[in-house]
Amino acid sequence: TLSRGPLSLDFEAWRAFWNGAEVTLTVMEFNLLAALLRAPTKAFSRDELIDRAYEGVVVSDRTVDSHIRRVRQKFAAVGGTVVETVHGIGYRLGLP
């Protein structure tokens, strides 16, 4: 389990939680969030996220945007904000 603030990821069960409420993620969404959580202060470019989260799967940078959008929607449904945009760079974990 890896946690920061109200966000928690259980790597054995592939489950994500916000303040104890489970948030259902796809494998790619989970991997993306895990990459951000492992380096919580780093701003990642889309290419860096592709290398870390998609592990050999060929995707476009717009696929990253699509997964980020869905992660944001899922966490917003339980009152959470987990990803912030760093204009001109990409994304980083958006926890207080």
C-alpha angles and dihedrals in degrees: 000000000000120000140180121175110317093342120095131173122196106204096188095054096030091233131142127204137190113196088338095308113120117238114200112225135177117242091259093048090049092049091048093051091045091054090053093045093051090061103026099175097043121102107220126206116223090253091054091051091049090053094047104035106031098043104200097339110125110231136153124246088250089062087062089052091050093051092046090052091052093046089052092050094049094049093042087059089064095039098265137131112196109157128050128190118239102202114232092012114050132246143333138179107284103206124133 
